[in-house]
Amino acid sequence: MPSVVSPVSNRLLYYLEPAGPDMNGSTNRFADRLEPLGVATGAFLVAVALGTVAGMPWTTNGSTLVSAVQLLGVAGMITIGVGLAWLARLE
């Protein structure tokens, strides 16, 4: 019995296969199977950090020290997200 693969799963498999020539002589998009996951996770971390800043968390507390720690955490999250995306794209 032949296996049935939907067009959506074919596209997903295309993005998750390692780069390089395959049996048909074509090349795949990514060098590593986890590269899309690393880039997406890094972008998600940056988006959450920017959303946190947009929500202005320092307006709900009365302490300057707490606000500084919150902003330090946001800066750290952006750094980790950008670093993860950059690390995932290295070959």
C-alpha positions in Angstrom: 0.0 0.0 0.0 1.6 3.4 -1.0 2.0 6.0 1.7 -0.1 9.2 1.4 1.7 12.4 2.3 -0.3 15.7 2.3 1.1 18.7 0.5 1.4 20.5 3.9 3.5 17.7 5.4 5.6 17.7 2.2 6.3 21.4 2.7 7.2 20.8 6.4 9.5 18.0 5.5 11.2 20.2 2.9 12.0 22.8 5.5 13.2 20.3 8.0 15.5 18.2 5.8 19.2 18.9 6.0 20.8 21.0 3.3 22.9 19.6 0.5 22.1 17.6 -2.6 19.6 14.9 -2.3 18.9 11.9 -4.5 17.4 14.2 -7.2 20.4 16.5 -7.3 18.5 19.4 -5.8 19.6 21.3 -2.6 17.6 21.8 0.5 16.9 25.1 2.3 18.6 24.7 5.7 22.0 23.3 6.7 20.7 21.8 9.9 17.3 20.3 10.8 17.2 22.3 14.0 18.1 25.6 12.4 14.5 26.7 11.8 13.6 25.9 15.4 16.6 27.9 16.7 15.7 30.9 14.6 12.0 30.8 15.5 12.8 30.4 19.2 15.2 33.4 19.1 12.7 35.5 17.2 10.0 34.5 19.8 12.2 35.6 22.7 12.9 39.0 21.1 9.2 39.5 20.4 8.2 38.6 24.0 10.9 41.0 25.3 9.6 43.8 23.1 6.1 43.1 24.1 7.1 43.3 27.8 8.7 46.7 27.2 5.6 47.8 25.2 3.4 46.9 28.3 5.4 49.3 30.4 5.8 47.1 33.5 7.5 49.9 35.5 4.2 51.8 35.7 2.6 49.1 38.1 5.2 49.2 40.8 6.6 51.9 43.0 10.2 50.9 43.2 13.0 52.2 40.9 15.1 49.1 41.8 12.4 46.7 40.7 11.9 48.6 37.4 15.7 48.5 36.8 15.7 44.8 37.3 12.8 44.3 35.0 14.5 46.3 32.3 17.7 44.3 32.9 15.8 41.1 32.4 14.2 42.4 29.2 17.7 43.3 27.8 19.0 39.9 28.8 16.1 38.2 27.0 16.7 40.2 23.8 20.4 39.3 24.0 19.7 35.6 24.5 17.1 35.7 21.6 19.4 37.4 19.2 22.3 35.2 20.2 20.2 32.0 19.8 19.1 33.1 16.3 22.6 34.0 15.3 24.0 30.7 16.7 21.4 28.7 14.8 22.3 30.4 11.5 26.0 29.6 11.9 27.3 27.0 9.5 
